[in-house]
């Protein structure tokens, strides 16, 4: 029901998109990302049962991810370029500290306390919260399919 609800929530954005190779690749990558997220929940639960703390495993996971991204960029010849403007640095720090370190650590702590299956229900609400923020900050217009999706979620 939650998945159907998410489909209704995003129906206006989905209408009009053809099943082009790029669209199918994007959908496949989104599904792969969901699979990786679920596997990460299970791995975090196992690590916490083994006595490892979410903040520590989160730090190691981010370090491994950064190293893999750096290796990928080096192999592909993608240069590291940085925008040193205050706006960019401020946004980057916001994404790093509250958006990643605090957010992921809090969520993984929830996984450890509730278990991955119950904590995963919280993630269904993320798009609903995002759309409400978008309605306030960006003028998102709720539609009948979106409201029906909200009820199903």
C-alpha positions in Angstrom: 0.0 0.0 0.0 2.9 2.3 0.8 4.5 1.7 -2.6 1.2 2.3 -4.3 0.8 5.5 -2.3 4.2 6.7 -3.3 3.2 6.0 -6.9 0.1 8.2 -6.5 2.2 10.9 -4.8 4.5 11.2 -7.7 2.0 10.5 -10.4 2.0 14.0 -11.8 5.7 13.9 -12.3 5.6 10.4 -13.8 2.9 11.2 -16.4 4.4 12.3 -19.7 7.7 10.4 -19.2 8.3 7.8 -21.8 10.1 4.5 -21.1 13.3 5.8 -22.7 16.6 4.0 -21.9 17.5 6.9 -19.6 14.3 6.7 -17.7 14.6 2.9 -17.3 18.2 3.3 -16.2 17.1 5.9 -13.6 14.4 3.6 -12.4 16.8 0.7 -12.2 19.3 2.7 -10.3 16.6 3.9 -7.9 15.6 0.3 -7.2 19.3 -0.7 -6.8 19.7 2.2 -4.3 16.7 0.9 -2.4 18.2 -2.6 -2.3 21.5 -1.2 -1.1 19.7 0.9 1.6 17.9 -2.2 2.8 21.1 -4.2 2.9 22.7 -1.4 4.9 19.9 -1.6 7.4 20.4 -5.3 7.9 24.2 -4.9 8.1 23.9 -2.1 10.7 21.6 -4.2 12.7 24.1 -7.0 12.7 27.0 -4.7 13.6 25.1 -3.2 16.5 24.3 -6.7 17.8 28.0 -7.3 17.7 28.6 -4.2 19.9 29.6 -1.6 17.3 28.2 1.9 17.6 26.3 3.5 14.8 28.5 6.7 14.9 31.7 4.6 14.4 30.3 2.4 11.6 28.8 5.5 10.0 32.2 7.2 9.9 33.9 4.1 8.4 31.1 3.7 5.8 31.5 7.4 4.8 35.3 7.0 4.6 35.0 3.9 2.4 32.4 5.7 0.2 34.7 8.7 -0.2 37.6 6.5 -1.0 35.6 4.6 -3.6 34.4 7.8 -5.2 37.9 9.3 -5.3 39.2 6.1 -6.9 36.3 6.2 -9.5 37.1 9.8 -10.3 40.8 9.1 -10.6 40.1 6.1 -13.0 37.7 8.2 -15.1 40.0 11.3 -15.1 37.4 13.5 -13.4 39.2 16.4 -11.7 38.4 17.4 -8.1 37.1 21.0 -8.4 35.8 22.9 -5.4 33.5 25.9 -5.3 34.8 28.0 -2.5 31.9 30.4 -2.2 30.3 30.8 1.2 26.9 29.6 -0.1 28.4 26.4 -1.5 30.5 25.7 1.6 27.5 26.4 3.9 25.3 24.0 1.9 28.0 21.4 1.9 28.5 21.6 5.7 24.7 21.4 6.1 24.6 18.2 4.0 27.6 16.8 5.8 26.8 17.4 9.5 23.0 17.4 10.0 22.0 15.8 6.7 24.5 12.9 6.8 26.4 12.4 10.1 23.5 13.3 12.5 20.7 12.0 10.2 22.3 8.6 9.4 23.5 8.0 12.9 20.1 8.8 14.3 18.4 6.5 11.8 20.9 3.7 12.4 20.4 4.0 16.1 16.7 3.6 15.4 17.5 0.5 13.4 19.4 -0.9 16.3 16.6 -0.2 18.8 13.6 -1.2 16.7 15.1 -3.6 14.2 15.5 -3.0 10.5 12.0 -4.1 9.5 10.2 -1.7 11.8 12.6 1.2 11.2 12.1 0.8 7.5 8.5 2.0 7.9 9.8 5.4 8.8 11.4 5.8 5.4 8.0 5.7 3.7 7.3 9.0 5.4 10.4 10.7 4.0 8.7 11.7 0.7 5.6 12.9 2.5 7.8 15.2 4.7 9.7 16.4 1.7 6.5 17.2 -0.2 5.2 19.2 2.8 8.4 21.2 3.0 8.2 21.7 -0.8 4.6 22.9 -0.4 5.7 25.6 2.1 9.1 26.5 0.6 8.5 26.0 -3.1 4.8 26.2 -3.7 4.1 22.5 -4.4 0.5 22.1 -5.3 -1.3 19.1 -3.7 -3.4 17.1 -6.3 -6.1 14.5 -5.8 -3.7 11.6 -6.7 -1.1 13.0 -4.3 -3.7 13.3 -1.4 -4.8 9.7 -2.2 -1.2 8.6 -2.1 -0.7 10.4 1.2 -3.6 8.3 2.7 -2.2 5.1 1.3 1.3 5.9 2.7 
